[in-house]
Amino acid sequence: MKNLKFLIWIVVFAFPGTALSNERISNVESNSGKLGLTVLDTSTNKTIAYRVHLANAEGRPQLFDNLPSYRDHFCCDGQEIITLPAGKYTYVIERGPEYKRCKGSFEIKGGSLTEIKEKLTRIINMASEGWWSGELHVHRPAKDIELLMQAEDLHIAPIITWWNRSNIWKNSQIPKTRVVSFDSNYFYDLLGGEDERNGGAFMYFNMEVPVDITQAQREYPSPLQFIEQAKTQPEAWIDIEKPFWWDVPVALAYGYGDSIGLLNNHCWRSQMLDNEAWGKPRNKKEFPSPRGNGFWSQFIYYHILNSGIRIAPSAGSASGVLGNPVGYNRVYVYTGGKNLEYSRWWENLRKGISFVTNGPLLLPSVSGQKPGHVFKADKGRTVKLDIKLHLAGNDPVQCIEIVKNGSVERTVPFAEFNNNGGLGILQFTKSGWFLVRVIADIPHTFRFASTAPYYVEIGDEKHYLSEKSIRFFNDWIDERIGQINIDDPKKLEEVLKYHRKAKQFWQQRLSLANAD
């Protein structure tokens, strides 16, 4: 493992100046000071970008108009001098999950000088291992995106610039360079889109031009109609933003969806968004708070895999709309090599050579293979797989789990886990799938990592097809059809045709079930 160490020096100066309100600079006080922040990379002795959560004695976040600030944090590019009222403060500094966070406190006294020194250690260098980070749900301004990505050590981040009735390109020329590269291994897409209505949200990436969704009503036209328009563009990517959106079984039946948001924006750094919005609600007794929404997403995803549909998990934070920093929920994709190839990152994401995380960092290996691999054997053979895992991260870990065909096959308490060691042998006598899931011991939110699935094919049987899982979506379609309310009969028929065809798909798949 190639671990690098970084040293952060935070120098805090206090002297009279402009005061800061509990959130934004608003007035001038005589008893205030300047907070000077300097972050250095000791391997180069040069400054690096970072994120700061700075709060006053009452716990109110301190934000600044001249810095990319959002909700409870702001980002800096190396050296910054900011103004604070006299008082006591606490801080947390982070730079994505690959760096050990640091925290502390200080006091600003008018006319005095306070100096703080902190060491921040890089926990792991995923890029040096061939794993590159990205996230698929960013609503922050394009003018700030480069600093935000650097501050999070996030390498790929499409920006949502058209969303329902909002489209910044409506009266503006689409840039010739839609995908911008900077600092060699960072990329952002300026033409990301989102169609978010009663059926749920579908994300659009790698587009040449936006799809015009600005006149869409809550139920009309069907989101699949817009997806069909997008698919005429050769590299268009459709991400199903959450598994519990009502139109997910319809999109899956049509084969629409290049990825699906297993780790989505209901997982916040500070808490869980404890509802399913306008999606299919969970049973809160079966999936209790605070983690219930996260387990509900996984439960549905496992039903998808159990229906023989192979779709890679993705991750998104919705920073700019919901309460997350950019890149809090992220997906790591293995591409190998010292440099990141943008097109290969997407290609390997589609193949599921990946894992999603908002905390734990994984280097998985199953019989020498990475996630997404298909193990094959002749009929009658037993497949024995040796599962190994290297695990790193900031947070304490509750357990490591092996999920096989939708059920937890094995649980390894962290106290019994030997890092870089094995998780044992997993056996298959029939075709199926499995993944490795790591759950952090963080009570106020759901912080976890999950590999994309591995697959096993024995004989001519390619998929594990659970009757229970297929019926789950078949019944879902009926429930969704009963919700759709459109006054115009012609428009209603245009929408329902997608659902009726999807119903045929799930009924046909029921006849193919080979499990349960």
Backbone torsions as a table, in degrees:
resi	resn	phi	psi	omega
1	MET	NA	136.7	-178.9
2	LYS	-100.9	95.2	-179.9
3	ASN	-99.4	132.3	177.4
4	LEU	-111.1	149.7	178.7
5	LYS	-114.5	140.3	179.1
6	PHE	-126.2	148.6	177.1
7	LEU	-117.2	128.8	176.1
8	ILE	-106.7	125.7	173.1
9	TRP	-108.3	123.5	176.9
10	ILE	-113.2	113.7	179.5
11	VAL	-104.3	122.9	-177.4
12	VAL	-111.7	116.3	177.0
13	PHE	-102.6	140.3	177.3
14	ALA	-126.5	119.1	174.0
15	PHE	-160.1	164.5	-173.0
16	PRO	-56.3	144.6	178.8
17	GLY	178.5	-154.8	-177.5
18	THR	-79.6	136.9	-179.1
19	ALA	-90.5	161.7	-179.5
20	LEU	-119.0	136.2	173.4
21	SER	-70.8	-174.0	-178.6
22	ASN	-65.8	-17.6	178.0
23	GLU	-129.9	-51.2	-175.2
24	ARG	-128.3	154.0	176.1
25	ILE	-58.4	125.9	-176.5
26	SER	-137.7	-24.0	-177.5
27	ASN	-152.7	-177.1	-177.6
28	VAL	-118.7	131.0	175.6
29	GLU	-124.1	148.8	-178.8
30	SER	-74.6	-31.4	-177.2
31	ASN	-97.2	77.0	-179.5
32	SER	-141.4	173.4	-177.9
33	GLY	-148.2	179.3	178.8
34	LYS	-109.6	134.8	175.1
35	LEU	-105.3	114.9	178.2
36	GLY	-103.0	124.0	179.6
37	LEU	-113.3	127.6	174.8
38	THR	-131.8	125.2	-179.6
39	VAL	-118.1	122.1	-176.6
40	LEU	-117.0	140.9	171.2
41	ASP	-92.4	112.2	-173.0
42	THR	-70.2	-18.7	178.8
43	SER	-71.9	-25.5	178.7
44	THR	-119.9	-11.2	-173.9
45	ASN	60.1	27.3	177.7
46	LYS	-113.6	156.9	-178.7
47	THR	-73.2	152.1	176.0
48	ILE	-131.2	159.0	-179.7
49	ALA	-81.9	156.6	-175.5
50	TYR	-162.8	167.8	176.8
51	ARG	-112.2	142.1	-178.4
52	VAL	-125.2	132.1	167.9
53	HIS	-107.6	102.8	-175.0
54	LEU	-115.3	125.6	-177.6
55	ALA	-130.8	148.4	176.9
56	ASN	-82.8	-174.3	-174.9
57	ALA	-63.0	-25.9	177.9
58	GLU	-85.9	-0.1	179.7
59	GLY	85.7	8.5	-178.8
60	ARG	-82.7	129.9	178.8
61	PRO	-62.2	144.6	177.4
62	GLN	-105.1	119.3	-176.9
63	LEU	-121.2	160.5	-171.1
64	PHE	-137.6	132.4	-175.7
65	ASP	-66.4	-25.2	-176.6
66	ASN	-93.2	4.8	178.9
67	LEU	-128.0	151.9	175.4
68	PRO	-62.1	100.6	-175.4
69	SER	-117.9	140.8	-178.7
70	TYR	-154.8	123.1	174.7
71	ARG	56.7	-82.2	-173.8
72	ASP	-128.0	16.8	-176.5
73	HIS	-156.1	167.0	172.8
74	PHE	-144.7	163.3	-178.2
75	CYS	-118.9	147.0	-178.6
76	CYS	-128.2	150.9	176.4
77	ASP	-108.0	81.5	176.4
78	GLY	80.3	-94.8	-175.2
79	GLN	-105.9	131.4	175.7
80	GLU	-142.7	147.0	171.7
81	ILE	-122.3	122.0	-177.8
82	ILE	-127.6	159.0	-175.8
83	THR	-101.5	134.6	180.0
84	LEU	-135.6	145.1	170.4
85	PRO	-66.5	156.1	174.5
86	ALA	-60.2	141.1	179.8
87	GLY	153.8	-177.2	-179.2
88	LYS	-98.5	144.7	-175.5
89	TYR	-139.7	153.7	169.4
90	THR	-121.0	155.2	179.7
91	TYR	-144.4	152.0	168.2
92	VAL	-130.7	131.0	178.2
93	ILE	-116.6	130.6	179.7
94	GLU	-135.0	159.3	173.8
95	ARG	-144.4	60.0	-176.3
96	GLY	76.5	176.7	-174.0
97	PRO	-77.1	-9.6	-177.1
98	GLU	-84.6	-3.4	-179.6
99	TYR	-117.6	141.2	176.1
100	LYS	-70.9	122.3	179.8
101	ARG	-67.9	154.4	175.1
102	CYS	-126.9	153.3	-178.8
103	LYS	-147.3	160.0	-179.9
104	GLY	-178.3	-169.7	180.0
105	SER	-144.4	160.5	178.0
106	PHE	-158.9	170.8	177.8
107	GLU	-129.8	132.7	174.4
108	ILE	-94.6	123.3	174.6
109	LYS	-119.0	134.7	-177.6
110	GLY	-54.3	124.5	176.2
111	GLY	80.6	2.3	-177.0
112	SER	-106.4	169.8	-179.9
113	LEU	-118.6	129.1	175.1
114	THR	-122.4	132.6	179.9
115	GLU	-121.9	129.6	179.8
116	ILE	-124.5	134.4	176.3
117	LYS	-121.4	130.4	-179.2
118	GLU	-129.9	146.6	172.4
119	LYS	-108.4	129.7	177.2
120	LEU	-120.2	122.7	-176.4
121	THR	-104.8	132.7	172.4
122	ARG	-70.3	123.2	-177.6
123	ILE	-73.9	-43.0	-178.1
124	ILE	-158.3	149.1	176.7
125	ASN	-109.2	92.1	-175.5
126	MET	-65.1	-36.5	-179.5
127	ALA	-62.7	-36.7	179.5
128	SER	-67.2	-18.2	176.0
129	GLU	-94.3	1.6	178.3
130	GLY	93.8	4.8	-178.8
131	TRP	-103.7	125.6	-174.7
132	TRP	-120.3	136.2	-172.1
133	SER	-91.8	149.4	174.4
134	GLY	-158.2	166.8	171.2
135	GLU	-146.9	155.4	-167.1
136	LEU	-116.8	23.2	179.8
137	HIS	-149.7	87.8	-176.3
138	VAL	-125.8	124.3	178.5
139	HIS	-116.2	26.1	-178.9
140	ARG	-91.0	158.2	-177.7
141	PRO	-63.6	143.3	179.7
142	ALA	-61.2	-31.6	-178.1
143	LYS	-65.1	-22.4	-178.2
144	ASP	-101.0	-9.1	-164.2
145	ILE	-64.3	-35.4	-177.7
146	GLU	-65.1	-44.9	177.4
147	LEU	-64.7	-41.6	179.8
148	LEU	-61.1	-42.7	179.6
149	MET	-67.0	-41.6	178.8
150	GLN	-64.7	-40.2	-179.1
151	ALA	-66.0	-23.1	179.8
152	GLU	-105.1	-0.6	-175.0
153	ASP	51.7	47.7	-176.9
154	LEU	-110.3	127.1	-167.2
155	HIS	-97.2	-24.3	178.2
156	ILE	-135.1	130.9	-177.5
157	ALA	-155.1	94.2	171.7
158	PRO	-65.3	141.7	179.0
159	ILE	-103.2	133.5	176.5
160	ILE	-79.4	109.2	179.9
161	THR	-113.5	-6.2	170.0
162	TRP	-137.1	131.7	-168.4
163	TRP	-156.6	110.6	-177.8
164	ASN	52.7	-118.9	-175.5
165	ARG	-84.1	-0.9	-179.3
166	SER	-103.2	128.8	178.1
167	ASN	-150.0	104.9	-175.4
168	ILE	-67.8	-13.5	-178.6
169	TRP	-92.8	0.5	-176.5
170	LYS	-58.3	-41.6	179.7
171	ASN	-117.7	20.1	-179.0
172	SER	-128.8	151.7	179.3
173	GLN	-76.6	133.7	176.8
174	ILE	-68.3	130.0	-177.2
175	PRO	-63.7	145.6	178.3
176	LYS	-62.4	-37.9	176.5
177	THR	-98.2	100.2	-177.3
178	ARG	-82.5	-34.6	177.0
179	VAL	-104.7	115.9	-174.7
180	VAL	-99.8	132.4	176.0
181	SER	-111.6	140.0	175.3
182	PHE	-146.7	156.9	-178.9
183	ASP	48.3	37.3	174.1
184	SER	71.8	-53.9	-170.1
185	ASN	-119.8	28.2	175.3
186	TYR	-122.2	136.7	-178.1
187	PHE	-139.6	139.0	169.3
188	TYR	-137.3	144.7	-177.8
189	ASP	-100.2	123.5	-177.5
190	LEU	-82.7	-4.0	-170.7
191	LEU	-120.1	30.2	176.1
192	GLY	-68.7	145.3	-179.4
193	GLY	-135.7	163.2	179.4
194	GLU	-146.3	125.3	173.3
195	ASP	-105.7	108.2	-173.6
196	GLU	-125.5	105.8	-179.1
197	ARG	-142.9	-157.3	-173.4
198	ASN	-59.2	-32.3	-180.0
199	GLY	-78.9	-8.4	-179.6
200	GLY	121.0	-161.7	-177.2
201	ALA	-121.6	134.8	175.4
202	PHE	-125.0	131.3	-176.2
203	MET	-101.3	144.6	-177.0
204	TYR	-121.5	126.6	180.0
205	PHE	-134.7	163.8	178.8
206	ASN	54.7	40.9	-179.5
207	MET	-90.4	151.2	173.0
208	GLU	-85.2	-39.7	175.4
209	VAL	-142.8	152.7	177.9
210	PRO	-67.6	156.8	167.4
211	VAL	-86.5	137.1	-177.7
212	ASP	-80.5	99.5	179.2
213	ILE	-108.5	7.5	-170.2
214	THR	-67.0	-21.1	-178.9
215	GLN	-100.4	5.9	-176.5
216	ALA	-67.0	144.7	173.5
217	GLN	-95.6	175.9	-175.1
218	ARG	-59.4	-34.5	-178.9
219	GLU	-120.1	-6.8	-175.3
220	TYR	-134.9	137.0	-7.7
221	PRO	-75.9	173.4	176.3
222	SER	-59.7	142.5	175.8
223	PRO	-59.5	-24.0	179.1
224	LEU	-67.4	-26.5	177.2
225	GLN	-65.3	-40.5	177.4
226	PHE	-70.5	-36.7	177.6
227	ILE	-62.7	-39.6	178.2
228	GLU	-62.6	-38.3	176.0
229	GLN	-64.6	-43.2	-178.8
230	ALA	-63.8	-36.0	-175.5
231	LYS	-69.7	-7.7	172.3
232	THR	-75.1	-15.1	174.8
233	GLN	-88.0	128.6	-165.0
234	PRO	-59.9	-31.4	-174.9
235	GLU	-112.2	11.9	-177.9
236	ALA	-57.8	135.9	-179.1
237	TRP	-119.4	129.0	178.3
238	ILE	-111.8	121.0	175.5
239	ASP	-106.9	123.7	172.6
240	ILE	-77.3	111.1	-164.0
241	GLU	-65.8	-33.7	175.9
242	LYS	-144.8	147.6	179.5
243	PRO	-68.1	-25.3	-172.6
244	PHE	-92.9	6.4	175.5
245	TRP	-64.7	145.2	-171.0
246	TRP	-60.7	-33.1	-176.2
247	ASP	-92.1	11.7	179.0
248	VAL	-60.1	-47.5	-179.6
249	PRO	-62.8	-27.8	177.6
250	VAL	-71.5	-47.5	179.5
251	ALA	-60.4	-41.6	179.8
252	LEU	-64.3	-39.3	-179.7
253	ALA	-62.3	-32.3	179.5
254	TYR	-87.1	-3.9	-178.2
255	GLY	77.0	19.5	179.7
256	TYR	-95.7	124.7	-177.9
257	GLY	136.6	107.8	177.8
258	ASP	-88.7	-18.1	177.0
259	SER	-160.7	167.3	-179.1
260	ILE	-142.1	139.0	-171.7
261	GLY	-76.5	75.0	176.1
262	LEU	-60.4	-41.5	177.1
263	LEU	-107.6	96.8	-169.8
264	ASN	-115.9	-176.5	-169.6
265	ASN	-74.8	4.1	170.0
266	HIS	-79.3	-11.9	171.4
267	CYS	-92.1	112.2	179.0
268	TRP	-107.0	157.3	173.9
269	ARG	-61.5	-37.4	-172.6
270	SER	-95.5	-19.9	-174.5
271	GLN	-171.3	-179.4	170.7
272	MET	-104.3	139.7	169.4
273	LEU	-81.7	101.5	-162.4
274	ASP	-90.3	55.5	174.2
275	ASN	-158.2	174.3	178.8
276	GLU	-109.4	21.2	-179.4
277	ALA	50.0	-125.8	178.0
278	TRP	-100.9	24.8	176.8
279	GLY	-93.6	-173.1	-179.4
280	LYS	-68.9	117.7	-174.5
281	PRO	-73.8	149.3	176.7
282	ARG	-88.4	162.1	169.7
283	ASN	-83.0	111.0	-172.9
284	LYS	-72.0	-15.4	172.7
285	LYS	-74.9	-37.5	178.4
286	GLU	-79.1	-32.1	-179.5
287	PHE	-126.4	77.0	-173.2
288	PRO	-72.2	158.6	176.8
289	SER	-71.3	157.1	1.6
290	PRO	-88.5	-12.0	-173.7
291	ARG	-90.3	-2.8	-170.8
292	GLY	-55.9	-41.9	-179.2
293	ASN	-62.2	-39.2	178.7
294	GLY	-66.3	-41.8	177.7
295	PHE	-68.8	-31.1	176.2
296	TRP	-63.1	-43.7	176.4
297	SER	-58.8	-42.6	-179.6
298	GLN	-69.4	-40.1	178.3
299	PHE	-56.8	-45.5	179.3
300	ILE	-67.5	-42.4	179.2
301	TYR	-59.5	-40.4	179.3
302	TYR	-66.1	-36.1	174.3
303	HIS	-62.5	-37.6	177.6
304	ILE	-60.6	-48.2	179.8
305	LEU	-64.3	-36.8	179.2
306	ASN	-70.6	-11.7	176.5
307	SER	-94.3	7.2	177.5
308	GLY	81.7	15.7	179.6
309	ILE	-102.2	119.2	-178.6
310	ARG	-99.6	109.1	179.8
311	ILE	-139.4	133.9	-174.0
312	ALA	-76.3	145.1	175.3
313	PRO	-76.5	145.0	175.8
314	SER	-125.7	-179.1	-177.6
315	ALA	-145.9	146.3	177.7
316	GLY	-156.1	147.5	-173.9
317	SER	-107.5	-24.6	-176.5
318	ALA	60.1	33.9	175.1
319	SER	-61.0	133.3	-173.7
320	GLY	106.2	-18.1	176.4
321	VAL	-124.1	-48.1	179.1
322	LEU	-114.4	174.1	-164.5
323	GLY	-82.5	57.0	179.7
324	ASN	-129.8	151.2	163.7
325	PRO	-70.5	159.6	171.8
326	VAL	-59.1	134.6	174.0
327	GLY	78.6	6.9	177.8
328	TYR	-60.9	-49.5	170.7
329	ASN	-94.0	121.1	-174.9
330	ARG	-140.8	162.2	175.9
331	VAL	-121.2	131.4	175.0
332	TYR	-100.2	131.5	-179.9
333	VAL	-120.9	133.8	178.7
334	TYR	-85.9	123.0	174.1
335	THR	-122.5	-17.0	-176.5
336	GLY	74.1	175.2	177.3
337	GLY	78.1	165.6	-178.5
338	LYS	-85.3	-17.6	-178.9
339	ASN	-122.2	149.5	-177.3
340	LEU	-87.9	126.6	173.2
341	GLU	-100.8	117.5	-173.4
342	TYR	-57.7	-50.7	-176.5
343	SER	-65.9	-34.6	179.9
344	ARG	-71.0	-32.9	176.9
345	TRP	-58.1	-46.6	179.6
346	TRP	-68.2	-39.0	178.9
347	GLU	-61.2	-43.2	-178.5
348	ASN	-77.5	-26.0	171.1
349	LEU	-63.1	-43.7	177.8
350	ARG	-58.7	-36.9	-179.7
351	LYS	-78.2	-9.4	-179.4
352	GLY	75.6	27.2	175.0
353	ILE	-85.5	71.1	-162.2
354	SER	-163.0	169.7	166.0
355	PHE	-148.6	154.3	177.6
356	VAL	-107.6	151.0	-178.8
357	THR	-162.2	151.2	163.4
358	ASN	-127.0	25.9	178.7
359	GLY	-174.6	-83.9	-176.2
360	PRO	-59.8	143.7	179.2
361	LEU	-114.8	132.5	-170.6
362	LEU	-120.8	142.6	164.0
363	LEU	-123.9	89.2	-175.8
364	PRO	-87.5	149.9	175.0
365	SER	-149.8	122.1	178.3
366	VAL	-120.1	111.0	-174.3
367	SER	47.9	40.8	176.7
368	GLY	82.3	3.8	-175.3
369	GLN	-112.2	154.9	178.6
370	LYS	-94.1	166.8	179.1
371	PRO	-52.8	153.2	-177.9
372	GLY	90.4	-11.7	-177.2
373	HIS	-70.4	145.5	176.9
374	VAL	-109.1	114.4	175.9
375	PHE	-88.7	132.0	-176.2
376	LYS	-123.2	146.3	178.3
377	ALA	-151.9	158.7	178.5
378	ASP	-72.2	157.4	178.5
379	LYS	-57.4	136.5	179.6
380	GLY	91.0	-12.0	179.2
381	ARG	-83.2	152.9	171.4
382	THR	-104.0	127.3	179.7
383	VAL	-93.7	123.2	178.2
384	LYS	-113.4	122.4	-173.9
385	LEU	-118.9	131.3	-179.0
386	ASP	-95.6	112.8	-174.1
387	ILE	-100.3	122.6	177.1
388	LYS	-124.7	154.2	-176.6
389	LEU	-152.6	131.5	166.3
390	HIS	-104.3	133.0	-172.3
391	LEU	-127.7	135.8	178.0
392	ALA	-144.1	167.1	176.8
393	GLY	154.2	173.3	-179.6
394	ASN	-82.1	-31.3	-166.4
395	ASP	-100.0	150.1	172.6
396	PRO	-62.5	145.6	-176.7
397	VAL	-104.7	134.4	178.1
398	GLN	-79.8	-50.4	-177.6
399	CYS	-166.3	164.3	172.1
400	ILE	-115.6	132.2	-176.2
401	GLU	-125.9	144.7	169.5
402	ILE	-105.9	118.9	179.8
403	VAL	-102.6	120.9	-178.4
404	LYS	-120.2	122.4	178.3
405	ASN	50.2	38.0	173.3
406	GLY	93.0	-6.6	-179.2
407	SER	-121.8	149.7	177.8
408	VAL	-71.3	112.3	-178.1
409	GLU	-84.3	-34.0	-175.7
410	ARG	-153.3	138.4	175.8
411	THR	-121.6	128.5	178.3
412	VAL	-116.0	108.3	175.2
413	PRO	-58.9	144.8	-175.6
414	PHE	-60.2	-32.8	-179.5
415	ALA	-61.7	-23.2	-179.7
416	GLU	-99.7	0.7	-175.3
417	PHE	-87.1	129.5	176.5
418	ASN	-102.1	105.8	-174.7
419	ASN	-56.9	139.6	-173.8
420	ASN	71.1	4.8	-179.6
421	GLY	-97.4	-173.5	-175.6
422	GLY	-93.2	154.9	172.7
423	LEU	-104.4	11.5	176.5
424	GLY	98.6	-176.4	-179.4
425	ILE	-100.8	132.3	176.4
426	LEU	-111.6	131.4	-175.7
427	GLN	-112.9	144.8	174.0
428	PHE	-129.8	131.4	170.9
429	THR	-108.8	-11.6	175.1
430	LYS	-133.2	163.1	178.9
431	SER	-61.7	150.2	-179.7
432	GLY	-179.9	-160.8	-178.9
433	TRP	-148.6	164.5	174.9
434	PHE	-158.3	164.5	174.8
435	LEU	-150.7	168.1	177.0
436	VAL	-111.6	131.6	-178.6
437	ARG	-125.1	134.6	178.4
438	VAL	-120.4	126.8	-178.1
439	ILE	-112.7	126.2	178.9
440	ALA	-79.7	152.5	-179.9
441	ASP	-91.2	69.1	-179.6
442	ILE	-122.8	107.4	-169.3
443	PRO	-71.0	-28.0	-171.0
444	HIS	-86.2	-10.3	179.7
445	THR	-151.8	176.2	-179.0
446	PHE	-104.8	101.0	179.6
447	ARG	-111.9	120.4	-173.1
448	PHE	-154.9	172.0	170.1
449	ALA	-135.8	146.6	177.4
450	SER	-141.7	130.1	171.2
451	THR	-69.4	157.1	164.3
452	ALA	-66.0	162.6	-176.7
453	PRO	-68.4	149.3	159.8
454	TYR	-97.5	152.2	-178.5
455	TYR	-124.4	149.7	176.9
456	VAL	-126.6	127.5	177.1
457	GLU	-121.4	119.2	-179.9
458	ILE	-116.9	120.6	-178.1
459	GLY	69.0	-147.7	-178.0
460	ASP	-81.9	-10.2	-178.4
461	GLU	-81.6	110.9	-173.3
462	LYS	-87.6	-27.1	-171.2
463	HIS	-132.0	151.9	165.9
464	TYR	-87.4	116.4	-175.1
465	LEU	-119.2	99.9	-176.3
466	SER	-83.7	123.7	176.2
467	GLU	-60.4	-39.1	-179.8
468	LYS	-61.4	-44.1	-178.5
469	SER	-69.1	-43.0	-179.6
470	ILE	-64.9	-40.8	178.3
471	ARG	-65.6	-31.9	176.3
472	PHE	-55.7	-45.6	179.8
473	PHE	-79.1	-33.1	176.7
474	ASN	-59.9	-45.4	178.2
475	ASP	-69.3	-33.6	178.2
476	TRP	-59.4	-43.5	179.0
477	ILE	-57.8	-44.3	179.0
478	ASP	-60.7	-42.6	-179.6
479	GLU	-64.0	-41.5	-179.8
480	ARG	-66.2	-43.2	179.3
481	ILE	-57.7	-38.6	-179.8
482	GLY	-67.8	-15.5	-179.5
483	GLN	-87.3	-27.6	-167.7
484	ILE	-71.0	122.7	-176.5
485	ASN	-129.4	102.1	179.0
486	ILE	-128.9	124.3	-174.9
487	ASP	-66.7	-38.2	-177.3
488	ASP	-76.6	115.9	-177.2
489	PRO	-58.9	-36.9	-179.2
490	LYS	-67.0	-44.5	178.5
491	LYS	-65.7	-39.3	177.9
492	LEU	-59.4	-43.3	-180.0
493	GLU	-65.6	-37.0	178.6
494	GLU	-60.8	-36.2	-180.0
495	VAL	-78.9	-45.2	-174.7
496	LEU	-66.4	-23.1	-179.0
497	LYS	-61.7	-33.5	178.0
498	TYR	-67.4	-40.2	-177.8
499	HIS	-70.8	-37.7	179.7
500	ARG	-66.7	-40.1	178.1
501	LYS	-67.6	-37.6	177.0
502	ALA	-63.7	-38.4	177.8
503	LYS	-59.8	-40.8	177.6
504	GLN	-62.1	-41.3	178.7
505	PHE	-58.4	-49.7	-175.9
506	TRP	-69.3	-33.8	177.1
507	GLN	-67.9	-39.5	176.7
508	GLN	-64.8	-40.0	-180.0
509	ARG	-66.1	-31.7	176.4
510	LEU	-57.8	-36.9	-178.9
511	SER	-69.3	-14.9	-178.6
512	LEU	-98.8	-3.2	-175.3
513	ALA	-54.9	137.6	-179.7
514	ASN	-128.1	12.4	179.2
515	ALA	-143.1	161.2	-177.2
516	ASP	71.5	NA	NA
